[in-house]
């Protein structure tokens, strides 16, 4: 049986609803359905804001799940930056949060009878594929027991732990190198909106613009640099003005 969430624009009296499968729908998906149902996809001068009809609290997290049978208030407000509305982002559904209770099938499991991958579930960002993915459908072979020393000294255990932490540290640094590239805010948002939310650095899709992290230290450095440059420019201008007045006074009889 289909579930529903009811919504009403703050400027209208009539109430509409969005139907879906499951016990809830994400804020991201609900915004997309509302934009699509009201033919607002071509406009880029507004942002859609959702509020709980009872508490009047805004749903600010796009990944938050709104339970079925809930009622929300919709407000169409001017975009934070003119011409940079987020309607297109919600319509194309790039990385949208999955609806609650909706079955999820990833990779080749749909064609392989729904078998689960029993290896590492972490995602690599260094361009190397997990070797388990290439052999997931091949017949399992009897593994050969690996002999283990009966007695492991404290120094050997410490060395093994140090090697493990070093490997994890290197992997983390590689991940950060690929995933923490700074960009101009307007430039990266325009790039993502025009290219289906594909990261220009690693080629992966991101969920939404809200997932971008502000580099506060870098922003502070840039602001300080600009302020310093302005002060130096003013200082040079005042010095040139003073020199000009001195020369003109010397030329007078």
C-alpha positions in Angstrom: 0.0 0.0 0.0 1.4 3.4 -1.0 2.2 6.0 1.7 1.6 9.7 1.5 3.0 13.0 2.8 0.8 16.0 2.6 2.1 19.5 1.7 0.6 22.9 1.4 2.2 26.1 0.0 2.1 28.9 2.6 0.4 31.1 0.0 -2.3 28.6 -0.8 -5.3 27.1 1.0 -5.5 23.8 -0.8 -3.4 20.8 0.3 -1.7 18.3 -2.0 0.1 15.1 -1.4 3.1 13.0 -2.6 2.8 9.2 -2.7 5.7 6.8 -2.3 6.5 3.3 -1.1 7.8 2.8 2.4 7.4 4.4 5.8 9.0 7.7 5.0 10.5 9.9 2.4 13.7 12.0 2.5 13.5 15.8 2.4 15.6 15.7 -0.8 13.1 13.4 -2.6 10.1 15.3 -1.3 11.4 18.6 -2.6 12.1 17.0 -6.0 8.5 15.6 -6.2 7.0 18.9 -5.2 9.1 20.8 -7.8 8.1 18.3 -10.5 4.4 18.2 -9.6 4.2 22.0 -9.8 6.3 22.5 -12.9 8.9 24.6 -11.3 11.9 22.8 -12.7 12.9 25.5 -15.2 13.1 28.3 -12.7 16.4 29.1 -11.1 15.6 32.1 -9.0 14.2 30.4 -5.9 14.9 27.8 -3.3 12.3 25.5 -1.7 12.1 25.3 2.1 10.0 22.8 4.0 8.6 23.2 7.5 6.8 20.9 9.9 3.2 21.9 9.9 2.9 21.4 13.6 6.2 22.6 15.1 6.9 25.1 12.3 10.6 23.9 12.4 12.4 23.8 9.1 13.7 20.6 7.6 17.3 21.8 6.9 18.9 18.4 6.4 18.1 16.9 2.9 18.8 13.4 4.2 16.2 13.6 7.0 13.3 11.2 6.7 9.8 12.6 6.9 7.4 9.9 8.2 4.4 9.0 6.2 1.1 10.8 6.8 3.0 13.9 7.9 2.0 17.4 6.9 4.5 20.0 5.8 4.4 23.7 4.8 6.2 24.7 1.6 7.7 28.1 1.1 9.2 29.3 -2.2 11.9 31.8 -1.2 14.3 33.8 -3.4 17.6 32.0 -4.0 20.5 33.0 -1.7 22.3 34.0 -4.9 20.3 35.4 -7.8 20.1 32.8 -10.7 21.6 30.0 -8.6 18.5 28.3 -7.3 18.7 24.6 -6.5 15.6 23.3 -8.3 17.7 21.5 -10.9 19.6 19.7 -8.2 16.5 18.2 -6.7 15.0 17.3 -10.1 17.9 15.3 -11.4 18.0 13.3 -8.1 21.9 13.1 -8.1 22.7 11.1 -5.0 19.3 11.6 -3.5 18.7 10.0 -0.1 17.0 6.6 -0.3 13.5 6.4 0.8 12.8 4.6 4.0 12.1 0.9 3.8 13.0 0.9 0.1 15.0 -2.2 -1.0 18.6 -1.3 -2.0 20.6 -3.3 -4.5 24.2 -2.4 -5.2 26.7 -3.5 -7.8 26.2 -6.9 -9.5 24.2 -8.4 -6.6 20.9 -7.8 -8.5 22.0 -10.2 -11.3 23.8 -12.6 -9.0 20.8 -13.7 -6.9 21.2 -11.0 -4.3 24.4 -12.4 -2.7 26.2 -10.2 -0.3 29.9 -9.3 -0.6 31.7 -10.7 2.4 34.9 -8.7 2.0 35.8 -5.2 2.9 32.9 -2.8 2.6 35.0 0.3 2.5 35.4 2.3 -0.8 38.8 2.9 -2.2 39.7 6.3 -3.6 43.2 5.5 -4.9 42.0 4.2 -8.2 42.7 0.5 -7.3 39.8 -2.0 -7.3 39.2 -4.3 -4.5 40.4 -7.8 -5.5 37.3 -9.3 -4.0 35.0 -7.6 -6.5 36.6 -9.5 -9.4 36.2 -12.9 -7.8 32.8 -12.5 -6.0 31.0 -14.8 -8.4 33.7 -17.4 -8.8 33.5 -20.7 -6.9 35.1 -20.5 -3.5 38.2 -22.5 -3.1 39.3 -24.3 0.1 41.7 -21.9 1.8 45.0 -23.1 2.9 45.6 -22.6 6.7 48.3 -20.1 7.4 50.7 -21.2 10.1 50.7 -18.9 13.1 53.5 -18.7 15.6 52.5 -20.3 18.9 54.2 -17.5 20.9 54.2 -13.8 19.7 56.5 -11.5 21.6 55.4 -8.1 22.8 57.9 -6.4 20.4 56.6 -8.3 17.4 53.1 -7.4 18.3 54.0 -3.7 18.7 55.8 -3.8 15.3 52.7 -5.3 13.6 50.5 -2.6 15.2 52.8 0.2 14.1 52.8 -1.2 10.5 49.1 -1.4 10.5 48.6 2.2 11.7 51.2 3.5 9.2 49.3 1.8 6.4 46.0 3.3 7.6 47.6 6.7 7.8 48.9 6.5 4.3 45.5 5.4 3.0 43.9 8.3 4.8 46.4 10.8 3.4 45.7 9.5 -0.2 42.0 9.8 0.4 42.3 13.4 1.7 44.5 14.3 -1.2 41.8 13.3 -3.7 38.7 14.4 -1.7 39.8 17.7 -0.1 40.7 19.8 -3.1 39.7 23.4 -2.5 37.7 25.3 -5.1 36.1 28.7 -5.5 32.6 28.3 -4.0 30.7 29.7 -7.0 32.9 27.9 -9.5 32.4 24.4 -7.9 28.7 24.9 -7.4 28.2 25.9 -11.1 30.3 23.0 -12.2 28.3 20.5 -10.2 24.9 21.9 -11.3 25.9 21.8 -15.0 27.6 18.3 -14.8 25.2 16.1 -12.9 27.1 16.5 -9.6 30.2 14.8 -10.7 33.3 15.8 -8.7 35.9 17.4 -11.1 38.7 15.9 -9.0 37.8 12.2 -8.2 35.0 11.7 -10.8 32.5 10.5 -8.1 29.0 11.8 -7.6 28.2 13.8 -4.5 24.8 13.9 -2.8 24.1 17.6 -2.9 25.6 21.0 -2.6 25.0 20.8 1.1 27.8 18.1 1.3 30.4 20.7 0.3 32.6 21.6 3.2 33.7 25.2 3.7 37.4 25.6 4.1 37.3 28.2 6.8 41.1 28.5 7.3 41.5 29.1 3.6 38.7 31.6 3.5 40.2 33.5 6.4 43.6 33.6 4.7 42.0 34.9 1.5 40.1 37.6 3.4 43.2 38.6 5.3 45.2 38.8 2.0 42.5 41.0 0.3 42.3 43.3 3.3 46.1 43.6 3.4 46.3 44.4 -0.3 43.6 47.1 0.1 45.5 48.7 3.0 48.8 48.7 1.0 47.0 50.2 -2.0 45.6 53.0 0.2 48.9 53.6 1.8 50.7 53.9 -1.6 48.0 56.2 -2.8 48.3 58.5 0.2 52.1 58.6 -0.2 51.9 59.5 -3.9 49.4 62.2 -3.0 51.7 63.6 -0.3 54.7 63.6 -2.7 52.7 65.4 -5.4 51.7 68.1 -3.0 55.4 68.6 -1.9 56.6 69.0 -5.4 53.9 71.5 -6.3 54.7 73.6 -3.2 58.4 73.7 -4.2 57.5 74.9 -7.7 55.5 77.9 -6.4 57.5 81.2 -6.1 
